[in-house]
């Protein structure tokens, strides 16, 4: 059964991708390089004064590769406070509208707009450095971790996103994905061992509790999942049928999954090492060792979740302080309540993962030792019979 796991995972990814495909607009984004940029001042009020540039760029990919395009570019200012002053040699991402309307382009010439700086190459090399460090320090384990990370990203991108856009319950989809990702990662990193299985059981228990708790509390405090600008944009601009409340709870569950998996594997590995050093250790000794390790991990990992969510909401928190918004008002705002529920539900799931993983690991390892004692006097080859 476990040998079929890779095949099952691939089928899971491709089935989700095929079933969840959503039609998207025909958008063409290509690479470009700025050859020349001239600054042109535009009059306006001091608050809304804009600086435009006359830019000459060369398209580096797509059907228009090699063609030179001259266009006007808003470099800074305006209502949105845009600041993208270009210089010769800058690499940019350009939007190409190959079939514009007659009103936009009477002669049918494709329209080209500068979208943003091209950031893919530096990010690619950062990912390469990360992978190299993982393999250098972790060796074979590090390579396995990279493989599991790539598969996790593929599952989220090709299963969670398409199925959610198709209108499936985001919470149920995320629970299924959490189970698949947990079993997959622990299978790749830990192998077919009691350690991997006990870590998976502890992780799924903790994440499930976090999801259930977030759902119950979210309904009690009337969280709609529509507090963010992204959710509103998704609803009104993309014309999709999504359960946004379920999407909120799905995000809480997925957000807690990584930290809970970390705790589960750490405790299971610690108990496994204790068993190897002290084969005579009984259930109580192993469980106590796991709980001691878990208590040490508890504080740091809970801080990890809290600080991660605080960091993502830092501009919002600074806005509250700058605007002298009362604490009672801030906490009662849905956007803040979402972040608090997200952090606390994830932390509770993380903490409850500790005793479950310690209990399951101690039971599995104790039973394994007990069986070895029972069969060590039997003749060789008895299992084959």
C-alpha positions in Angstrom: 0.0 0.0 0.0 2.7 2.5 1.0 4.6 1.7 -2.2 1.6 3.0 -4.2 1.7 6.3 -2.3 3.7 8.2 -5.1 1.2 7.0 -7.7 -1.7 8.0 -5.5 -0.3 11.5 -5.0 0.3 12.1 -8.7 -3.3 10.9 -9.5 -4.6 13.2 -6.7 -2.8 16.2 -8.2 -3.8 15.6 -11.8 -7.4 14.7 -10.9 -7.7 17.9 -8.9 -6.1 20.0 -11.7 -8.3 18.5 -14.4 -11.5 18.7 -12.4 -10.9 22.1 -11.0 -9.8 24.0 -14.1 -11.3 27.4 -14.2 -11.5 29.6 -17.3 -9.3 32.7 -17.0 -9.0 35.7 -19.3 -6.5 35.5 -22.1 -3.7 37.5 -20.5 -0.2 37.7 -21.9 2.7 38.7 -19.7 6.1 38.9 -21.2 9.6 39.9 -20.2 11.1 43.2 -21.3 14.2 45.3 -20.7 14.3 49.1 -20.6 16.6 50.7 -23.2 15.8 54.3 -22.5 13.8 56.2 -19.9 13.2 60.0 -19.9 11.5 61.9 -17.1 8.5 64.2 -17.9 6.9 66.3 -15.2 3.1 66.5 -15.2 1.3 69.3 -13.5 -1.1 68.5 -10.7 -1.9 69.3 -7.1 1.0 68.8 -4.6 -0.8 65.7 -3.2 -1.6 64.1 -6.6 1.3 65.3 -8.7 2.5 62.7 -11.1 5.8 62.0 -12.8 5.6 60.3 -16.1 8.4 58.7 -18.2 8.8 58.2 -21.9 10.2 54.6 -22.0 11.7 52.7 -24.8 11.9 49.0 -24.1 12.6 45.7 -25.9 10.3 42.7 -25.6 12.4 39.6 -24.5 9.8 36.8 -24.9 6.6 35.8 -26.6 5.4 36.6 -30.1 6.7 40.1 -30.0 10.2 39.0 -28.9 12.9 41.4 -30.1 10.5 44.3 -31.0 11.1 47.8 -29.7 8.1 49.6 -28.0 7.9 53.2 -27.0 5.3 54.1 -24.3 4.3 56.5 -21.5 4.8 55.2 -18.0 3.5 56.7 -14.7 6.6 56.6 -12.6 5.4 58.1 -9.3 2.6 60.0 -7.6 -1.1 59.8 -8.3 -3.9 58.5 -6.0 -2.2 55.1 -5.4 1.2 56.6 -4.6 2.9 54.6 -7.3 6.6 54.8 -7.3 8.4 52.9 -10.1 11.0 55.2 -11.6 12.7 53.2 -14.4 16.3 53.4 -15.6 18.0 52.0 -18.6 18.8 48.3 -18.0 15.9 47.6 -15.7 14.1 44.3 -16.4 10.3 44.6 -16.3 7.2 42.5 -16.7 5.0 43.8 -19.5 1.3 43.2 -20.2 0.6 42.6 -23.9 -2.9 43.0 -25.2 -2.6 41.2 -28.6 -6.2 41.8 -29.8 -7.2 45.2 -28.5 -10.6 46.8 -29.3 -10.9 49.3 -32.2 -11.5 52.1 -29.7 -8.2 51.3 -28.0 -6.2 50.7 -31.1 -7.8 51.7 -34.4 -5.1 50.0 -36.5 -5.1 46.8 -34.5 -1.6 47.3 -33.1 -1.0 45.3 -29.9 -1.0 47.4 -26.8 1.9 47.1 -24.3 1.9 48.3 -20.7 4.6 48.1 -18.0 3.2 46.0 -15.2 6.1 45.8 -12.6 9.7 45.0 -12.1 10.8 41.5 -13.1 11.5 39.7 -9.9 11.5 36.1 -11.0 15.3 35.7 -11.5 16.5 36.9 -8.1 13.7 34.8 -6.4 14.8 31.8 -8.5 18.4 32.1 -7.3 17.2 32.6 -3.7 15.3 29.3 -4.0 18.4 27.6 -5.5 20.5 28.9 -2.5 17.8 27.6 -0.1 17.8 24.1 -1.8 21.6 24.0 -1.8 21.8 24.8 1.9 19.1 22.2 2.7 21.1 19.5 0.9 24.4 20.6 2.2 23.3 20.5 5.9 20.6 17.9 5.7 22.1 15.5 3.2 19.7 12.9 2.1 17.1 14.1 4.6 17.4 17.6 3.2 16.8 16.4 -0.3 13.8 14.4 0.8 12.5 17.6 2.5 12.9 19.5 -0.7 11.0 16.9 -2.6 8.1 16.9 0.0 8.0 20.7 -0.2 7.7 20.7 -4.0 4.9 18.1 -3.9 3.1 20.1 -1.2 3.2 23.3 -3.4 1.9 21.3 -6.3 -0.9 19.8 -4.3 -2.0 23.3 -3.0 -1.7 24.9 -6.5 -3.3 22.2 -8.6 -5.8 20.9 -6.1 -6.7 23.4 -3.4 -6.9 26.5 -5.6 -8.8 25.0 -8.6 -11.3 23.1 -6.5 -12.0 26.2 -4.3 -12.6 28.3 -7.4 -15.0 25.7 -8.6 -17.2 26.2 -5.5 -16.2 23.1 -3.5 -16.3 23.6 0.3 -12.8 25.1 1.1 -12.7 23.7 4.6 -13.4 20.1 3.5 -10.9 20.4 0.6 -8.2 21.8 3.0 -8.9 19.0 5.5 -8.4 16.4 2.8 -5.2 18.2 1.6 -3.9 18.4 5.1 -4.3 14.7 5.5 -2.6 14.0 2.2 0.2 16.4 2.8 0.9 15.1 6.3 1.0 11.5 5.2 3.1 12.4 2.2 5.7 14.5 4.0 6.1 12.1 6.9 6.3 9.1 4.5 9.1 10.8 2.5 11.0 12.2 5.4 10.4 9.5 8.0 9.9 6.5 5.8 7.5 3.6 6.7 8.2 3.8 10.4 6.2 4.0 13.6 7.8 7.5 14.1 6.3 8.8 10.9 2.9 7.2 11.5 2.6 8.6 15.1 3.7 12.1 13.9 1.0 12.0 11.2 -1.7 10.9 13.7 -0.7 13.7 16.1 -0.6 16.3 13.3 -3.9 15.4 11.9 -5.5 15.4 15.4 -4.1 18.9 16.2 -5.0 20.4 12.8 -8.5 18.9 12.9 -9.1 20.4 16.3 -7.8 23.7 15.1 -10.1 23.6 12.2 -13.2 22.6 14.2 -12.4 25.2 16.9 -11.9 28.0 14.3 -15.2 27.0 12.6 -17.2 27.0 15.9 -15.7 30.3 17.2 -15.9 31.9 13.8 -19.6 31.3 13.6 -20.1 32.5 17.2 -18.4 35.8 16.5 -20.0 36.2 13.0 -16.8 36.1 10.9 -17.8 36.4 7.2 -14.4 36.0 5.6 -15.0 39.2 3.6 -13.0 41.6 5.7 -9.9 41.7 3.4 -9.7 43.7 0.2 -8.5 40.5 -1.6 -11.7 38.6 -0.7 -13.9 41.5 -1.9 -11.9 41.8 -5.1 -12.3 38.0 -5.6 -16.0 38.2 -5.1 -16.9 41.3 -7.2 -14.3 41.1 -10.0 -13.6 37.5 -10.6 -17.3 36.3 -10.7 -16.6 33.2 -8.7 -18.8 31.1 -6.4 -16.8 30.7 -3.2 -17.8 30.1 0.4 -15.7 32.9 1.9 -16.4 31.9 5.5 -15.2 28.4 4.7 -12.2 30.0 2.9 -11.3 31.8 6.1 -11.4 28.6 8.1 -9.5 26.8 5.4 -6.7 29.4 5.6 -6.6 28.9 9.4 -6.2 25.2 9.0 -3.5 25.4 6.2 -1.7 28.1 8.1 -1.4 25.9 11.2 -0.4 22.8 9.3 3.3 23.4 8.9 3.9 24.3 12.6 1.9 21.4 13.9 3.7 19.0 11.6 7.0 20.4 12.9 5.9 19.7 16.5 4.6 16.2 15.7 7.8 15.1 14.0 10.0 16.6 16.7 8.2 14.8 19.5 8.1 11.5 17.6 11.8 11.7 16.7 12.7 12.5 20.3 10.8 9.5 21.7 12.4 7.3 19.0 15.9 8.4 20.0 15.1 7.8 23.7 13.9 4.3 22.8 17.1 3.6 20.8 19.4 4.7 23.7 17.2 3.1 26.4 15.5 0.0 24.8 14.2 -1.0 28.2 12.2 2.2 28.6 8.5 1.5 29.3 5.4 3.4 28.1 5.5 5.8 31.0 9.2 6.7 30.5 8.7 7.3 26.8 5.5 9.3 27.3 7.1 11.5 29.9 10.1 12.1 27.7 7.8 13.2 24.8 5.9 15.5 27.0 9.1 17.1 28.4 10.3 17.8 24.8 6.8 19.0 23.9 6.7 21.5 26.7 10.0 22.9 25.6 8.8 23.2 22.0 5.4 24.6 23.0 6.5 28.2 23.9 8.7 28.7 20.9 6.3 27.3 18.3 3.3 29.2 19.7 5.4 32.3 19.4 6.2 31.4 15.8 2.5 31.3 14.9 1.7 34.5 16.8 4.7 36.4 15.4 4.0 35.2 11.9 0.4 36.5 12.0 1.5 39.7 13.7 4.1 40.3 11.0 1.6 39.9 8.2 -0.8 42.4 9.9 1.9 44.9 10.9 0.8 47.7 8.7 -2.8 47.3 10.0 -1.6 47.4 13.6 0.5 50.5 12.9 -2.5 52.1 11.4 -4.5 51.5 14.5 -1.8 53.1 16.7 -1.3 56.1 14.4 -5.0 56.7 14.3 -5.4 56.3 18.1 -8.1 53.7 17.6 -9.3 52.3 21.0 -8.3 48.8 21.8 -11.9 47.7 22.4 -12.8 49.0 18.9 -9.8 47.4 17.2 -10.4 44.0 18.7 -14.1 44.1 17.7 -13.2 44.8 14.0 -13.7 41.7 11.9 -10.2 41.9 10.2 -8.5 41.9 13.7 -10.9 39.3 15.1 -9.9 37.0 12.1 -6.2 37.3 12.9 -6.8 36.7 16.6 -8.9 33.6 15.9 -6.4 32.4 13.3 -3.5 32.7 15.7 -5.2 31.2 18.8 -6.9 28.3 17.0 -3.6 27.3 15.3 -1.8 27.6 18.7 -4.4 25.4 20.4 -4.1 22.8 17.7 -0.3 22.9 18.0 -0.4 22.4 21.8 -2.9 19.6 21.7 -0.7 17.8 19.1 1.9 17.4 21.8 0.1 14.9 24.1 -1.5 13.0 21.2 1.8 12.5 19.5 3.6 11.6 22.7 0.8 9.1 23.6 0.7 7.4 20.2 4.5 7.3 19.9 5.0 5.8 23.3 2.3 3.2 22.7 3.8 2.2 19.3 7.4 2.0 20.4 6.5 0.1 23.6 4.5 -2.4 21.7 7.3 -2.8 19.2 9.8 -3.5 22.1 7.3 -5.9 23.7 6.9 -7.9 20.5 10.6 -8.1 20.0 11.0 -9.6 23.5 8.2 -12.1 22.8 9.6 -13.4 19.5 13.4 -13.2 20.2 13.5 -16.9 21.4 11.5 -18.2 18.4 13.4 -20.0 15.7 14.7 -18.1 12.7 12.4 -18.0 9.7 9.2 -18.5 11.7 7.6 -15.4 10.2 7.9 -17.0 6.7 5.9 -19.9 7.9 
